[in-house]
């Protein structure tokens, strides 16, 4: 069965060109094969021309799923509660739910019981993230600011009582907040972060 050949693809996620190469078929045939294998449950489709072997997905850890979150909408970075959970700043655990910030549009991708949510922010606030291992993630202070920014517009809900504020750098929070609207800064003051 050709499924064994697909395991020769050394990437966690791949496209038609990779399928065509390992199976020795045209890209048009690879597209049909990808569609068929997705229907059969062998492949999972993240978006157009981006697939993961279900077997690899089942073995994937959080960091591989963060990489997929970054690729689900480009550009984007892990932020909000997902980043706060990753940096152990919140007591609320998020299972099978990955939040990212993006500049294109807000959207949601459901993949095998997991939700990848992208929330649009203004391009001038798209900053203060780093590449950690193989994925992009907001600094802890930026993740909080992104959440407060969205909360100030009624677009996000965050249980602030679940946060351990002692793990946040107040000076960095103050520095990063300078680019944010007054509504966000007022929330920082209201909740004692500034």
NUMAR-623217 format. One record per residue (C-alpha): x, y, z. Coordinates in nm, 4 decimals. Example, Ala and Ser with C-alpha at 12.3 -4.5 7.8 and 13.67 -1.06 7.14 Angstrom:
% NUMAR-623217
       east      north         up
     1.2300    -0.4500     0.7800
     1.3670    -0.1060     0.7140
This chain:
% NUMAR-623217
       east      north         up
     0.0000     0.0000     0.0000
     0.1202     0.3490    -0.0848
     0.0726     0.4635     0.2747
     0.4073     0.3069     0.3631
     0.5717     0.5163     0.0941
     0.4237     0.8338     0.2468
     0.6132     0.7562     0.5675
     0.9308     0.8283     0.3724
     0.8386     1.1975     0.3755
     1.0593     1.3312     0.6526
     0.8488     1.6419     0.7196
     0.5762     1.6554     0.9842
     0.3459     1.8366     0.7397
     0.3742     1.8203     0.3639
     0.2069     1.9046     0.0351
     0.1277     1.7601    -0.3074
     0.4842     1.7980    -0.4302
     0.6118     1.5752    -0.1470
     0.3421     1.3143    -0.2147
     0.4215     1.3211    -0.5883
     0.7944     1.2791    -0.5220
     0.7719     0.9757    -0.2893
     0.4981     0.8014    -0.4882
     0.6527     0.8801    -0.8276
     0.3327     1.0382    -0.9614
     0.2341     1.3754    -1.1060
     0.1239     1.6599    -0.8807
    -0.2270     1.6341    -1.0248
    -0.2378     1.2654    -0.9231
    -0.0902     1.3563    -0.5834
    -0.3769     1.5997    -0.5283
    -0.6313     1.3219    -0.5982
    -0.4361     1.0797    -0.3766
    -0.4261     1.3335    -0.0912
    -0.8015     1.3844    -0.1179
    -0.8668     1.0093    -0.1195
    -0.6356     0.9442     0.1756
    -0.7950     1.2279     0.3706
    -1.1391     1.0710     0.3192
    -0.9972     0.7358     0.4308
    -0.8542     0.8928     0.7467
    -0.4909     0.8237     0.6549
    -0.4083     1.1923     0.6090
    -0.5341     1.4978     0.7945
    -0.5772     1.8196     0.5974
    -0.4772     2.1392     0.7782
    -0.5460     2.3629     0.4786
    -0.5070     2.3561     0.1014
    -0.1921     2.1616     0.0098
    -0.0927     2.0976     0.3718
    -0.1312     1.7486     0.5164
    -0.0155     1.5400     0.8115
    -0.0142     1.1633     0.8398
    -0.2769     1.0751     1.0991
    -0.0297     0.8340     1.2556
     0.2238     1.1182     1.2996
    -0.0492     1.3474     1.4339
    -0.1432     1.0916     1.6996
     0.2190     1.0884     1.8193
     0.2630     1.4665     1.7974
     0.3383     1.6701     2.1049
     0.2367     2.0246     2.1825
     0.5352     2.1756     2.0016
     0.4549     2.0000     1.6718
     0.0982     2.1235     1.7040
     0.2289     2.4765     1.7684
     0.4222     2.4492     1.4416
     0.1025     2.3460     1.2632
    -0.0754     2.6416     1.4247
     0.1885     2.8734     1.2765
     0.1427     2.7147     0.9340
    -0.2381     2.7128     0.9455
    -0.2306     3.0849     0.8804
     0.0850     3.2652     0.7749
     0.1935     3.4910     0.9323
     0.0809     3.4101     1.2858
     0.2259     3.3373     1.6280
     0.1030     3.1453     1.9332
    -0.0400     3.3885     2.1884
    -0.3202     3.4548     2.4368
    -0.4058     3.1763     2.6818
    -0.2089     2.9155     2.4832
     0.1165     3.1097     2.5307
     0.0352     3.1888     2.8936
    -0.0215     2.8168     2.9526
     0.3047     2.7274     2.7730
     0.5012     2.9667     2.9969
     0.3182     2.8325     3.3060
     0.1665     3.1708     3.3927
    -0.1905     3.0426     3.4140
    -0.3459     2.7606     3.6096
    -0.5957     2.7024     3.3306
    -0.4841     2.4251     3.1001
    -0.5848     2.4238     2.7381
    -0.6158     2.0850     2.5814
    -0.6656     2.0484     2.2088
    -0.7136     2.4249     2.1719
    -0.4471     2.6492     2.0217
    -0.4797     3.0278     2.0028
    -0.2777     3.2424     1.7681
    -0.2642     3.6054     1.6663
    -0.2621     3.6920     1.2965
    -0.2798     3.9984     1.0744
    -0.4889     3.8599     0.7868
    -0.8196     3.7491     0.9372
    -0.9839     3.5726     1.2274
    -1.0647     3.2094     1.1554
    -1.0814     2.8660     1.3087
    -0.9479     2.5326     1.1825
    -1.0782     2.2071     1.3273
    -0.8386     1.9185     1.2883
    -0.9069     1.5760     1.4352
    -1.0697     1.7087     1.7525
    -0.8283     2.0006     1.7900
    -0.9153     2.3651     1.7354
    -0.6705     2.6175     1.5923
    -0.8127     2.9660     1.6469
    -0.6632     3.2747     1.4825
    -0.7570     3.6208     1.6030
    -0.6784     3.9218     1.3890
    -0.4995     4.2185     1.5404
    -0.3856     4.5414     1.3838
    -0.0507     4.5056     1.1998
     0.1273     4.7637     1.4184
     0.0684     4.5353     1.7207
     0.2042     4.2278     1.5425
     0.5369     4.2049     1.7286
     0.7180     4.0817     2.0421
     0.7250     3.7153     1.9473
     1.0225     3.4843     1.9098
     1.1063     3.1560     1.7465
     1.1154     2.8940     2.0179
     1.2425     2.5597     1.8906
     1.0533     2.5405     1.5588
     0.7506     2.7658     1.6200
     0.6725     3.1344     1.6779
     0.5266     3.2343     2.0144
     0.4544     3.5618     2.1912
     0.6614     3.6693     2.4881
     0.4542     3.6100     2.8043
     0.3973     3.9824     2.8509
     0.2865     4.0211     2.4881
     0.0447     3.7274     2.5226
    -0.1201     3.9072     2.8143
    -0.1280     4.2364     2.6243
    -0.2837     4.0674     2.3210
    -0.5536     3.9227     2.5486
    -0.6228     4.2543     2.7214
    -0.6290     4.4355     2.3876
    -0.8919     4.1944     2.2543
    -1.0825     4.2045     2.5855
    -1.0985     4.5841     2.5694
    -1.2915     4.5474     2.2419
    -1.5148     4.2668     2.3716
    -1.3485     4.0082     2.1454
    -1.1875     3.7843     2.4079
    -1.2445     3.6535     2.7578
    -0.9643     3.5809     3.0037
    -0.9860     3.4694     3.3648
    -0.7291     3.7068     3.5122
    -0.7546     3.5375     3.8530
    -0.5894     3.2288     3.6992
    -0.2691     3.4206     3.6189
     0.0460     3.4267     3.8274
     0.1473     3.7910     3.7824
     0.4783     3.7329     3.9647
     0.6040     3.5461     3.6561
     0.5600     3.8535     3.4346
     0.8256     4.1198     3.3867
     0.6503     4.4473     3.4809
     0.9071     4.6623     3.3014
     0.8679     4.4609     2.9821
     0.4901     4.4801     3.0166
     0.5110     4.8579     3.0504
     0.7505     4.8868     2.7555
     0.5403     4.6685     2.5245
     0.2171     4.8420     2.6268
     0.3345     5.1747     2.4787
     0.2152     5.0736     2.1307
    -0.1267     4.9631     2.2544
    -0.4389     5.1831     2.2619
    -0.5394     5.3691     2.5769
    -0.8220     5.1166     2.6342
    -0.5640     4.8397     2.6751
    -0.3403     5.0490     2.9023
    -0.6419     5.1325     3.1183
    -0.7144     4.7606     3.1580
    -0.3530     4.7019     3.2623
    -0.3919     4.9682     3.5309
    -0.7368     4.8454     3.6358
    -0.6052     4.4933     3.7003
    -0.2852     4.6120     3.8687
    -0.0312     4.5271     3.5995
     0.0886     4.8887     3.5617
